[in-house]
Amino acid sequence: MASTIPPHFVLVPLSSQGHIIPTSDLACLLAERGARVSLVTTPGDAARLQGVADRARRAKLPLEIVELPFQPADDGVAPGSEGVDTVLRWFQSLYRLAGPLEDYVRALPRRPSCIVSDLLNPWTVGVARNVGVPRLVYATPSCFYSLCDLNVATHKDKPEDEFVVPGMPMRVELTKSTWPLAFFSPPSWEAFLEERNEGLRTADGVVVNSFLDIEGQFAECLEAALAMPVWVLGPFFLNNRDEEALAERTDQYKPSASMDENAVTAWLDDMAQRGVKVAYVNFGTVVGMCAGQLYEVGHGLEDSGTSFVWVVREEETATLEAREWLEALEARTAGRGLIVRGWAPQVAILSHPAVGGFVTHCGWNSLLESVTHGVPVVTWPKFADQILNERLAIDVLGIGAPVSATAPVVGQLSVLRADVARAVSDLMGDGEAAQERRRKAKQYGERAHAAMEKGGSSYQNLTKLVQSFAQSGGNGTRNTTPSIFSTSAMEPQEIQIER
């Protein structure tokens, strides 16, 4: 009888903080199930992943960080650069990793079982084909977004501005003005987006950081539309079961001048002891605010009368005027407001009992972390998948409310202090709508943890994924696996989304 060899997954994240961190979580999940994992990345990102490598070493997990030679300075761009064309040049510069990745795979004593590549790394398609290895796509957004994006891609010529997204299990109304990149991609992006889409269409399956209790109906429709397995395995970060593991995920991205996590926690502890609920305000690491908008947010938080933790990016206070204004705001809100400059321990904050709401840009990592900790949200999306994640939070899950009644135009929604004050007051208040959002958020938080526990939907799906790529007799081929929604793969689940 042929022996079963543990599968070997080669993970290729996009070189970006919001992509690498959840990919490293996935790597640990796979390794803890006995799979060998190679997390392949650039030298700079490998250095940032040292905490993950140390954790794997201590736990004796079969996980290695693999550095590929890469010099982004050749293109004059760097990770975190802003501007549409600059970001595109960064994505394109990563194509130079194809040769080193293929060399690494060919040098292995045994072919890996599978390459798991970020959706925004379409250059891995040729590598997987050349070495004869199956390829899964790690789709970093929600299933809801991916399904909308896939369905809209075939209807770009629809003439009217307002439309209903076809192929959805529920009615989803959008406008071209709120999601323009789905219809009016800059010419410089067309070739890249087509390669991205082709990479998705030709994959052997899709991995998603979500869970079936919030996205089961969308995952099932996505699987049917793509005619390939969609492995819903999250929330990945719940695999980090202690504070040390959580800190190791993000410490390498924390600027040396950042506020100490213990100081933030101590402040929240004091709020909890006083019975005060706090609003957490953070708009992510990609898009900054102009000074005028920053002032509106600050005055709105002050006028709301609510206690808050507000994360302000360093570049947002680059001018002396902005710094002096922020210091004056801190003085006026002392005792009920905490302003964190540059970086914050987001998961530690969201999991703290003093935190009762989150004002967010609706990045998928942030929204999933909020859902998982049972925290309702005020939504203020900026671009990309954030627009549709807002719809998921408000229209499907019922845990969110928009910061403004004004229909947003991507990157151009100007919010006044009165909007911020009203939204935060409503989020943290005792109104019927606020209480219902909190009830639903708490319910989904409990379900998120249950999904990752032994016997939960994500736990079972991960087990089946590892088993489906187990190698028998060393032939390096993937076992045939049915749809994760079929009765032969798992017991059918009835997914009910509360309205």
Salt bridges, closest charged atoms under 4 A:
ASP25 OD2 - ARG249 NH2 2.72
GLU32 OE2 - ARG55 NH2 3.36
ASP45 OD1 - ARG48 NH1 2.97
ASP54 OD1 - ARG57 NH1 2.76
GLU64 OE2 - ARG36 NH2 3.14
ASP75 OD2 - ARG96 NH1 2.68
GLU82 OE2 - ARG313 NH2 3.35
GLU102 OE2 - ARG106 NE 3.05
ASP118 OD2 - HIS19 ND1 2.74
ASP149 OD2 - ARG196 NH2 3.14
GLU160 OE2 - LYS158 NZ 3.27
GLU173 OE2 - ARG171 NE 2.78
GLU194 OE2 - ARG201 NH2 2.68
GLU198 OE1 - ARG201 NH2 2.88
GLU244 OE2 - ARG58 NH2 3.59
GLU248 OE2 - ARG58 NH2 2.70
ASP251 OD1 - LYS254 NZ 3.81
ASP269 OD1 - HIS352 NE2 2.61
ASP270 OD2 - ARG274 NH1 3.08
GLU296 OE2 - ARG417 NH2 2.95
GLU302 OE1 - HIS299 ND1 3.78
GLU302 OE2 - ARG332 NE 2.84
GLU315 OE2 - ARG313 NH2 2.14
GLU330 OE1 - ARG341 NH2 2.78
GLU390 OE1 - ARG391 NH1 3.50
ASP395 OD2 - ARG391 NE 2.64
ASP426 OD2 - ARG422 NH1 3.60
ASP430 OD1 - ARG438 NH2 3.88
GLU436 OE2 - ARG439 NH2 2.84
GLU436 OE2 - LYS440 NZ 4.00
GLU446 OE2 - LYS442 NZ 2.72
GLU498 OE1 - ARG439 NH2 3.05
